[in-house]
Amino acid sequence: MLLALALAGANVQVTPLRAATQRLRARVLASAAPTPNLFGASGEVRVRFARPESALEFPLVVSGDPSQLEYEWLPLGDSLAFAPPRVLEGADVVTPDRPGFYRLALVADGQRRMVNGVTVGVLVPFEEKQGRTLNGYRMGTWRGERDRVHEVPSGFLEVRESDVDRPLTRHLRVSDFLTHDGQAQWPRYIAVDGRLLDKLELVLEVLEQAQGAMRVGAGAPRFAIEVRSGFRTPYHNARVPGSARDSRHQFGEAADVQVDVDRDGRFTLKDLRRVVKAIETVEREHPDLQGGLGLYTSRRHGAPYVHMDVRGDRVRWRA
């Protein structure tokens, strides 16, 4: 009888403790959110890129003990977790072992909370490329494959037809970076550097601030922006007149863009001058995003456009 009473008393003590722990974990789970720098200096980047099963820095603001949390990956459009939860340790998470688009979810005591705002794009490693193709998609050959001196991309984002409208940033989508090579098959593959995405958004931010200073009405439409050329495979790059053999387009570090800054429905030299000024401002304020700036204004190029990249060195030219 005494033993039964003792056990009953022990149960009375354990139940409130377990409930308190669950409440604590629930509070930590509810408070967890990505830090602002996860979205780039612009605050507008929506996708992080990483190779399969690699450590990815994914800093979170957590009120409480983060060791109370686990995390799991959910493919976009799916409510089933990709694999069992892992313990959250520090600011790094380990990416899934299969390419695709994923959302991060935090887990505590069987409860799940999605980390909104950022998608992780797990890449197909470059090593999976076979000869001049990847999964039947014609890509060509990078110089680094021949001489082992030049670089090659780390990997490629696998793009299916259902992915083309996925946002990469506030203004840009996956479709903006597809190679214009006439290939119709799916999936296709692109390389995109997150620094380029951030730089593009910072340039648009500078332009928007300048327009605000010019008292553009609140009802005015947003800039029309067109990416004439994003990622280029070596196969396609070799067929673009005047393209550099080591073009940064082949590494996802460059984009040729047009912006209708004055919103008159045309891409003009006046627009181009304002875009150039914005790029110079961004590179001055963010030296880590320094790169090439090329002006294409001759009639053979059609409407004027600007090339911008994040190669790391300041280079300027005009064609």
C-alpha positions in Angstrom: 0.0 0.0 0.0 2.8 2.3 0.9 4.6 1.5 -2.4 1.4 2.3 -4.4 1.1 5.7 -2.7 4.7 6.5 -3.3 4.3 5.7 -7.0 1.2 7.8 -7.2 2.9 10.7 -5.6 5.8 10.4 -8.1 3.3 10.5 -11.0 1.8 13.7 -9.6 5.2 15.3 -9.6 6.2 14.2 -13.1 3.1 15.3 -15.0 3.4 19.1 -14.3 7.1 18.9 -15.1 6.4 17.3 -18.5 3.6 19.9 -19.2 5.9 22.8 -18.3 8.6 21.4 -20.7 6.1 21.2 -23.5 5.0 24.7 -22.9 8.6 25.9 -22.9 9.3 24.1 -26.2 6.1 25.5 -27.7 7.2 29.1 -26.7 10.6 28.5 -28.2 9.0 27.1 -31.4 6.7 30.1 -31.7 9.5 32.6 -31.3 11.9 31.2 -33.9 12.3 33.3 -37.0 15.0 33.8 -39.6 17.4 36.7 -39.0 17.2 39.6 -41.4 20.6 38.9 -43.0 19.2 35.6 -44.3 17.5 37.7 -47.0 20.7 39.4 -48.2 21.7 43.0 -47.8 18.7 44.0 -49.8 16.3 42.0 -47.6 14.7 40.7 -50.8 16.4 37.4 -51.6 14.0 34.5 -51.4 16.2 31.4 -52.1 19.4 30.0 -50.7 21.5 27.6 -52.7 23.5 24.7 -51.4 24.8 21.3 -52.5 23.2 18.1 -51.2 24.0 17.0 -47.6 26.1 20.1 -46.9 26.1 22.5 -44.0 24.1 25.6 -44.7 24.2 28.6 -42.5 20.6 29.4 -41.6 20.6 31.8 -38.7 17.5 32.0 -36.6 16.4 34.3 -33.8 15.2 32.0 -31.0 13.9 33.2 -27.6 15.0 30.4 -25.3 17.1 27.3 -25.6 17.5 26.2 -29.3 18.5 22.8 -28.1 14.8 22.2 -27.5 14.2 22.3 -31.3 14.6 19.9 -34.2 14.2 20.7 -37.9 13.0 18.9 -41.0 12.8 19.6 -44.8 9.6 19.6 -46.8 9.7 19.7 -50.6 7.7 22.6 -51.9 4.1 21.7 -52.5 4.3 18.7 -50.1 3.2 18.4 -46.5 5.3 15.3 -45.9 8.8 15.7 -44.4 11.7 14.5 -46.6 13.4 12.7 -43.7 13.1 12.3 -39.9 13.8 15.5 -37.9 17.3 16.4 -36.9 18.4 18.2 -33.8 19.0 22.0 -34.4 22.6 22.8 -33.5 23.9 26.3 -33.8 23.2 28.3 -37.0 23.9 25.5 -39.5 21.5 23.0 -40.9 22.3 20.0 -43.2 20.5 20.1 -46.5 18.6 17.2 -48.0 20.5 14.6 -50.1 18.3 15.1 -53.2 18.1 18.2 -55.5 15.0 20.3 -55.4 13.2 23.2 -53.7 12.6 22.8 -49.9 11.1 24.6 -47.0 12.6 24.4 -43.5 10.3 23.4 -40.6 11.1 23.6 -36.9 9.7 20.8 -34.7 9.1 20.5 -31.0 7.1 17.7 -29.3 5.5 16.7 -32.5 4.4 20.3 -33.4 5.7 21.8 -36.6 6.2 25.4 -37.6 7.3 26.5 -41.1 10.1 29.0 -41.4 8.5 31.4 -43.9 10.1 33.6 -46.5 13.1 31.6 -47.6 13.3 28.5 -49.9 16.4 26.3 -50.1 17.4 25.2 -53.6 19.5 22.0 -53.3 21.7 21.8 -56.4 22.6 19.0 -58.7 26.4 18.7 -58.1 28.6 19.6 -61.2 30.2 16.1 -60.9 26.9 14.6 -62.1 27.4 16.2 -65.5 28.2 13.5 -68.1 30.4 14.8 -71.0 28.6 17.7 -72.6 25.1 17.0 -71.1 23.3 16.7 -67.8 20.3 14.4 -67.7 20.0 14.9 -71.4 20.2 18.7 -71.3 22.9 20.0 -73.6 25.3 22.2 -71.7 28.7 22.1 -73.4 32.1 22.2 -71.7 33.6 24.6 -69.2 37.2 25.6 -69.6 37.9 24.2 -66.1 36.9 20.7 -67.3 39.8 20.8 -69.8 42.7 22.5 -68.0 41.8 22.1 -64.3 43.1 25.7 -63.9 39.8 27.6 -64.5 36.8 27.1 -62.3 33.6 25.3 -62.8 30.2 25.9 -61.2 29.6 24.1 -57.9 26.2 22.8 -59.1 23.0 23.5 -60.9 19.4 24.2 -59.9 17.2 21.6 -61.5 14.2 23.4 -63.1 11.0 21.7 -64.0 8.2 23.4 -66.0 6.3 23.9 -62.7 9.2 25.8 -61.2 9.6 28.6 -63.8 7.4 31.1 -61.9 9.0 30.5 -58.5 10.3 33.7 -57.0 14.0 34.1 -56.4 13.7 37.6 -55.1 11.0 40.2 -54.8 11.3 41.1 -58.5 12.9 38.1 -60.1 11.8 34.6 -60.9 13.4 31.3 -62.0 12.4 32.0 -65.6 14.6 35.1 -65.7 17.7 33.0 -65.6 16.9 30.1 -68.0 19.3 29.8 -70.9 17.7 31.0 -74.2 19.1 28.1 -76.2 15.9 26.8 -77.8 16.0 23.5 -75.9 12.4 22.5 -75.0 13.0 19.5 -72.7 12.4 19.4 -69.0 14.1 19.5 -66.5 16.5 22.3 -67.4 19.5 23.4 -65.4 20.7 26.8 -64.3 23.5 28.3 -62.1 22.5 31.4 -60.1 24.8 33.2 -57.6 22.9 34.6 -54.6 25.2 37.6 -54.6 23.9 38.6 -58.1 20.3 38.3 -56.9 21.1 40.6 -54.0 22.9 43.1 -56.2 20.0 43.3 -58.6 17.6 44.0 -55.8 19.9 46.6 -54.3 20.1 48.4 -57.6 16.3 48.4 -57.9 16.1 49.7 -54.3 18.3 52.6 -55.2 16.2 53.3 -58.3 13.0 53.2 -56.2 14.5 55.6 -53.7 15.5 58.0 -56.4 12.0 57.8 -57.9 10.5 58.5 -54.5 12.6 61.6 -54.3 11.2 62.6 -57.6 7.7 62.4 -56.1 6.4 59.6 -58.2 2.8 59.0 -57.2 1.9 56.1 -54.9 -0.3 54.7 -57.6 2.5 54.6 -60.2 3.3 51.1 -61.5 6.5 49.4 -60.5 9.5 49.3 -62.8 9.3 47.0 -65.7 12.5 44.9 -65.5 13.6 42.4 -68.2 16.5 40.0 -67.9 17.7 39.6 -71.4 20.3 37.0 -70.5 20.9 35.3 -67.2 22.6 31.9 -67.0 24.3 30.7 -70.2 25.6 27.2 -70.8 29.0 27.2 -72.6 27.1 25.5 -75.5 24.9 28.6 -75.8 27.5 31.2 -74.8 29.7 30.1 -77.8 26.8 31.0 -80.1 26.2 34.5 -78.6 27.9 37.1 -80.9 30.7 39.0 -79.1 30.4 36.9 -75.9 33.6 36.4 -73.8 35.0 32.9 -73.6 35.1 33.2 -69.8 31.8 35.0 -69.6 30.5 35.2 -66.0 27.0 34.3 -67.4 28.4 30.7 -67.4 28.7 30.7 -63.6 25.4 32.4 -62.8 27.2 35.6 -61.8 26.0 37.9 -64.5 22.8 39.3 -66.0 22.0 41.6 -68.9 19.1 43.7 -67.8 16.8 46.5 -68.9 14.7 48.6 -66.5 12.0 51.1 -67.5 12.9 53.5 -64.8 10.7 56.4 -65.9 7.8 54.0 -66.5 7.1 55.3 -70.0 6.8 51.8 -71.5 10.2 51.9 -73.2 13.8 50.9 -72.4 15.8 54.1 -73.3 19.3 55.6 -72.9 17.8 57.8 -70.2 16.8 54.7 -68.3 20.2 53.1 -68.9 22.1 56.1 -67.4 20.0 55.9 -64.2 20.6 52.1 -63.9 24.4 52.7 -64.3 24.3 55.3 -61.6 22.5 52.9 -59.3 25.0 50.2 -59.9 27.9 52.5 -59.1 26.1 53.4 -55.9 25.6 49.8 -54.9 29.2 48.9 -55.6 30.4 51.9 -53.6 28.2 50.9 -50.6 28.8 47.1 -51.0 32.4 46.5 -52.1 31.8 42.7 -51.8 29.4 43.0 -54.8 31.8 44.7 -57.1 32.0 43.5 -60.7 31.7 44.1 -64.3 29.5 46.8 -65.9 29.0 46.8 -69.6 26.8 49.2 -71.7 25.2 47.9 -74.9 23.8 50.9 -76.8 24.5 50.2 -80.5 21.5 49.7 -82.7 22.5 46.1 -83.5 21.7 45.2 -79.9 18.2 46.6 -80.1 17.0 48.6 -77.1 19.9 49.6 -74.8 20.7 47.3 -71.9 23.4 46.9 -69.2 25.5 43.9 -68.2 26.2 43.6 -64.5 28.1 40.9 -62.6 29.7 40.0 -59.3 33.2 38.8 -60.5 34.9 40.7 -57.7 36.9 43.1 -59.8 35.8 46.5 -61.2 35.6 46.2 -65.0 33.9 48.6 -67.4 33.2 48.5 -71.2 30.8 49.7 -73.8 29.6 48.0 -77.0 
